[in-house]
Every structure is written in C-alpha cells, then in structure tokens.
Amino acid sequence: MSPPVRIAIVDDHPMVAEGIEAILETYDDLSVVATLANGQEAIDRVAELAPDVILLDLNMPQVNGLSATEIILERRPETRILILSMHDSSEYIASALSHGAMGYILKDVPTEEIKRAIDTVMAGERYLCPGATASLTPRTEGNREQLTNREQTILLQLAQGKSNKEVALTLDISVRTVETHRKNIKRKLGISSTAGLTRYALEHGVLQGTGAEI
C-alpha cells in the first residue's frame, strides 16, 4: 500500500486552513503535514516538510502565492502546487500556471473537488476546477509572453554582468536553476545573447530597479 500523499496548506486565514485540513484528514490516502500562514514559511520549510502537494493561497503577506510558487519549485521541483483563490478571472489563472502551478482551485468548490484536484496533479496532469473559466494562453505584452517576478530578478542580475554562478550564490539557488530561468527568459523575449538581454533590461528600465523581487 502506497504511503499517504503529503499535503501542506498555506493560507493566511487560520479558519480556512484549518477547515481544509479537517476535510483532507478524512481521506486515508492523504496526510496534512503542515498548515502555514504565508509564502515565506512555505519557502523556508519546503525541504523539511517534503510535501507532495502544496495548496497555496494567492494573496498573502510577505511573499505572495505567485512568487512563492517559483521559489518553492526551485528548491523542490517535484512538489505539485495547487493555487487556492477566490478569483476566477483568466488573468489570475493564466498567471498562476505560467509561474509553475499545476492547478487552480476556487475556494468555494465542494470538498470532493479538492480531493479530485490532488489526485489529478499527483497523476502528473494539470487541474482546473469547474468555474475557473480561464484560457491557458499566457499573459502577453503585445505578442510577447511576460516575465515573472523571479525571471525579472534574474534578468536584473544577468544584465549587471553577473555569471550564472554569481547569480546562483546571490539568490541561494543552484546554477542549473539559473540556467533554466535564463533559457526561459531568452525564449520569452526572443533574445539569443547576453548582450541582447542587457539591451532589453536597459530599454525596459530593469536596470533602474523595476525588476526587483517583491
């Protein structure tokens, strides 16, 4: 028999987190390993807790759900992240998916819908709950896919002339993770060279600090 799926719940409203925990603990194949109050706690404890799935609120103090998603996946790529939100607009959903979330659940869904979402992402598939009516088209600036906050932070570092290793040391991530972000930035911007990245950063004000992470 397989061990229970390890779940972490991250929401700055204790009643919401405790309610979801009580629901999930009724399933024998699920185990809630922690309820956390914000994205920073999730980032700090993801390695220790080793959750299979994180149910993550979008709007939280300190570090919001989108930024937390990217950093958590840098530290533990095998974790599946399901965004919990009250917002059903296409912009919110597309943004969550572009940051690496595997699913999006509205907070008012029935109990069985949360369980279905967990089972779906554990099977390696993306999950959108009924009512999350967004298209999966990435947000765009003209015809260009927008950079996430984390990617803007890394672009800032690269545009300052730092090597992948120096960026990795600054942000406390692996060189391989920096290389992955770098490839994604180049793909999104349609830029093939480091000089091109620097020019883009200058033209779009990134070097003046607009790429600083929230």
SULVENZI-V748916 format. One record per backbone hydrogen bond with DSSP energy under -0.5 kcal/mol. CO is the residue of the C=O (numbers start at 0). NH is the residue of the N-H. If there is no record, write none. Layout:
# SULVENZI-V748916
co:CO nh:NH
co:CO nh:NH
This chain:
# SULVENZI-V748916
co:4 nh:6
co:4 nh:30
co:5 nh:51
co:5 nh:52
co:6 nh:32
co:6 nh:33
co:7 nh:54
co:8 nh:10
co:8 nh:35
co:9 nh:56
co:11 nh:13
co:12 nh:15
co:12 nh:16
co:13 nh:17
co:14 nh:18
co:15 nh:19
co:16 nh:20
co:17 nh:21
co:18 nh:22
co:19 nh:23
co:20 nh:24
co:22 nh:25
co:23 nh:26
co:25 nh:27
co:26 nh:29
co:28 nh:4
co:30 nh:6
co:30 nh:32
co:33 nh:8
co:35 nh:10
co:37 nh:41
co:38 nh:42
co:39 nh:43
co:40 nh:44
co:41 nh:45
co:44 nh:48
co:45 nh:49
co:51 nh:79
co:52 nh:7
co:53 nh:55
co:53 nh:81
co:54 nh:9
co:55 nh:83
co:57 nh:59
co:57 nh:64
co:60 nh:38
co:60 nh:62
co:62 nh:38
co:63 nh:67
co:64 nh:68
co:65 nh:69
co:66 nh:70
co:67 nh:71
co:68 nh:72
co:69 nh:73
co:70 nh:74
co:71 nh:75
co:75 nh:78
co:79 nh:53
co:79 nh:81
co:80 nh:82
co:80 nh:101
co:80 nh:102
co:81 nh:55
co:82 nh:104
co:83 nh:57
co:84 nh:106
co:87 nh:132
co:88 nh:92
co:89 nh:93
co:90 nh:94
co:91 nh:95
co:92 nh:96
co:93 nh:97
co:94 nh:98
co:95 nh:100
co:96 nh:99
co:101 nh:126
co:102 nh:82
co:103 nh:128
co:104 nh:84
co:105 nh:108
co:109 nh:112
co:109 nh:113
co:110 nh:113
co:110 nh:114
co:111 nh:115
co:112 nh:116
co:113 nh:117
co:114 nh:118
co:115 nh:119
co:116 nh:120
co:117 nh:121
co:118 nh:122
co:119 nh:124
co:120 nh:123
co:126 nh:103
co:128 nh:131
co:130 nh:132
co:138 nh:145
co:139 nh:141
co:140 nh:142
co:140 nh:143
co:143 nh:140
co:147 nh:151
co:148 nh:152
co:149 nh:153
co:150 nh:154
co:151 nh:155
co:152 nh:156
co:153 nh:157
co:154 nh:158
co:155 nh:159
co:156 nh:161
co:157 nh:160
co:162 nh:166
co:163 nh:167
co:164 nh:168
co:165 nh:169
co:166 nh:170
co:167 nh:171
co:167 nh:172
co:173 nh:177
co:174 nh:178
co:175 nh:179
co:176 nh:180
co:177 nh:181
co:178 nh:182
co:179 nh:183
co:180 nh:184
co:181 nh:185
co:182 nh:186
co:183 nh:187
co:184 nh:188
co:185 nh:189
co:185 nh:190
co:192 nh:196
co:193 nh:197
co:194 nh:198
co:195 nh:199
co:196 nh:200
co:197 nh:201
co:198 nh:202
co:199 nh:203
co:200 nh:205
co:200 nh:206
co:201 nh:204
co:204 nh:207
co:204 nh:209
co:205 nh:208
co:205 nh:210
co:208 nh:211
